[in-house]
């Protein structure tokens, strides 16, 4: 249900270069996907390419909102209000456990 991917998120307001230039840096350094979302650019990599892509983007002077290898769901589930409340309570309880370091879900927020 999940794939391990490198995710790099860059806030558009902090980028001074053109979108095409940023996309070319990412793709040429090994990025798998580049998405232009509302207020951010999201770059997806294979875990093995993550460090190289991140380095090239840092060399270009870019700052990241998020940059890490994580588990990305292959499918998502939309929850109703009651389901959302239950998921939020479950995640809060899991985060309180000392043995839990990361929580991944396929809930469409």
C-alpha beads as a LAMMPS data file, in Angstrom:
LAMMPS data file: protein, C-alpha beads

109 atoms
108 bonds

1 atom types
1 bond types

-500.0 500.0 xlo xhi
-500.0 500.0 ylo yhi
-500.0 500.0 zlo zhi

Masses

1 110.0

Atoms # bond

1 1 1 0.000 0.000 0.000
2 1 1 3.007 2.309 0.369
3 1 1 6.153 3.101 -1.624
4 1 1 9.303 4.556 -0.121
5 1 1 10.026 7.894 -1.845
6 1 1 12.127 10.972 -1.285
7 1 1 9.926 14.067 -0.968
8 1 1 11.255 17.614 -1.245
9 1 1 8.840 20.493 -0.725
10 1 1 9.790 24.061 -1.656
11 1 1 7.642 27.115 -0.943
12 1 1 7.069 29.075 -4.171
13 1 1 7.453 32.423 -2.397
14 1 1 11.107 31.608 -1.611
15 1 1 12.078 30.690 -5.192
16 1 1 13.671 33.387 -7.350
17 1 1 14.262 31.288 -10.486
18 1 1 11.739 30.347 -13.165
19 1 1 9.717 27.174 -12.649
20 1 1 11.221 25.535 -15.754
21 1 1 14.763 26.137 -14.493
22 1 1 13.917 24.594 -11.117
23 1 1 12.246 21.636 -12.808
24 1 1 15.288 21.047 -15.048
25 1 1 17.674 21.075 -12.058
26 1 1 15.488 18.535 -10.278
27 1 1 14.949 16.229 -13.268
28 1 1 18.568 16.357 -14.462
29 1 1 19.815 15.442 -10.982
30 1 1 17.550 12.371 -10.844
31 1 1 14.087 13.449 -9.682
32 1 1 11.245 11.154 -10.673
33 1 1 8.451 13.751 -10.589
34 1 1 7.994 17.504 -10.266
35 1 1 4.634 18.999 -9.309
36 1 1 3.547 22.611 -9.287
37 1 1 0.908 22.806 -6.564
38 1 1 -0.889 25.895 -5.213
39 1 1 1.801 27.385 -2.972
40 1 1 4.568 24.806 -3.239
41 1 1 6.680 22.755 -5.594
42 1 1 6.863 19.060 -4.721
43 1 1 9.746 16.971 -6.012
44 1 1 9.608 13.181 -5.750
45 1 1 12.680 10.939 -5.982
46 1 1 13.654 7.337 -5.536
47 1 1 15.288 6.905 -2.098
48 1 1 18.633 6.149 -3.779
49 1 1 18.533 9.469 -5.693
50 1 1 17.274 11.623 -2.815
51 1 1 20.663 12.825 -1.509
52 1 1 21.932 13.838 -4.964
53 1 1 18.750 15.748 -5.855
54 1 1 18.731 17.488 -2.468
55 1 1 22.395 18.510 -2.829
56 1 1 21.878 19.939 -6.333
57 1 1 18.860 21.958 -5.152
58 1 1 20.792 23.236 -2.121
59 1 1 23.682 24.238 -4.413
60 1 1 21.155 26.271 -6.421
61 1 1 20.358 28.191 -3.217
62 1 1 16.943 26.683 -2.520
63 1 1 15.471 26.224 0.954
64 1 1 13.108 23.384 1.784
65 1 1 9.901 23.277 3.795
66 1 1 10.364 19.528 3.948
67 1 1 12.995 17.134 2.663
68 1 1 12.948 13.500 3.718
69 1 1 12.496 9.931 2.605
70 1 1 9.035 8.754 3.610
71 1 1 6.353 6.210 2.866
72 1 1 3.879 7.490 0.247
73 1 1 0.490 5.771 -0.116
74 1 1 -0.362 4.193 -3.463
75 1 1 -4.075 4.775 -2.825
76 1 1 -5.886 7.169 -0.512
77 1 1 -9.129 6.933 1.418
78 1 1 -11.539 9.801 1.972
79 1 1 -13.041 9.865 5.473
80 1 1 -16.276 11.366 6.716
81 1 1 -16.339 13.652 9.761
82 1 1 -16.656 10.778 12.249
83 1 1 -13.846 8.836 10.574
84 1 1 -11.643 11.930 10.581
85 1 1 -12.152 12.400 14.319
86 1 1 -11.252 8.754 14.966
87 1 1 -8.097 8.989 12.834
88 1 1 -6.987 12.182 14.583
89 1 1 -7.434 10.534 18.010
90 1 1 -5.558 7.423 16.859
91 1 1 -2.661 9.456 15.470
92 1 1 -2.456 11.540 18.668
93 1 1 -2.288 8.372 20.774
94 1 1 0.347 6.819 18.522
95 1 1 2.467 9.987 18.666
96 1 1 2.439 9.795 22.479
97 1 1 4.109 6.355 22.430
98 1 1 7.869 6.400 22.937
99 1 1 8.394 3.438 20.610
100 1 1 6.721 5.157 17.637
101 1 1 8.991 7.345 15.526
102 1 1 6.979 7.779 12.296
103 1 1 3.311 7.459 11.421
104 1 1 2.171 6.924 7.843
105 1 1 -1.416 6.759 6.661
106 1 1 -3.416 6.773 3.449
107 1 1 -6.101 9.130 4.727
108 1 1 -6.836 11.911 2.251
109 1 1 -6.649 15.082 4.363

Bonds

1 1 1 2
2 1 2 3
3 1 3 4
4 1 4 5
5 1 5 6
6 1 6 7
7 1 7 8
8 1 8 9
9 1 9 10
10 1 10 11
11 1 11 12
12 1 12 13
13 1 13 14
14 1 14 15
15 1 15 16
16 1 16 17
17 1 17 18
18 1 18 19
19 1 19 20
20 1 20 21
21 1 21 22
22 1 22 23
23 1 23 24
24 1 24 25
25 1 25 26
26 1 26 27
27 1 27 28
28 1 28 29
29 1 29 30
30 1 30 31
31 1 31 32
32 1 32 33
33 1 33 34
34 1 34 35
35 1 35 36
36 1 36 37
37 1 37 38
38 1 38 39
39 1 39 40
40 1 40 41
41 1 41 42
42 1 42 43
43 1 43 44
44 1 44 45
45 1 45 46
46 1 46 47
47 1 47 48
48 1 48 49
49 1 49 50
50 1 50 51
51 1 51 52
52 1 52 53
53 1 53 54
54 1 54 55
55 1 55 56
56 1 56 57
57 1 57 58
58 1 58 59
59 1 59 60
60 1 60 61
61 1 61 62
62 1 62 63
63 1 63 64
64 1 64 65
65 1 65 66
66 1 66 67
67 1 67 68
68 1 68 69
69 1 69 70
70 1 70 71
71 1 71 72
72 1 72 73
73 1 73 74
74 1 74 75
75 1 75 76
76 1 76 77
77 1 77 78
78 1 78 79
79 1 79 80
80 1 80 81
81 1 81 82
82 1 82 83
83 1 83 84
84 1 84 85
85 1 85 86
86 1 86 87
87 1 87 88
88 1 88 89
89 1 89 90
90 1 90 91
91 1 91 92
92 1 92 93
93 1 93 94
94 1 94 95
95 1 95 96
96 1 96 97
97 1 97 98
98 1 98 99
99 1 99 100
100 1 100 101
101 1 101 102
102 1 102 103
103 1 103 104
104 1 104 105
105 1 105 106
106 1 106 107
107 1 107 108
108 1 108 109
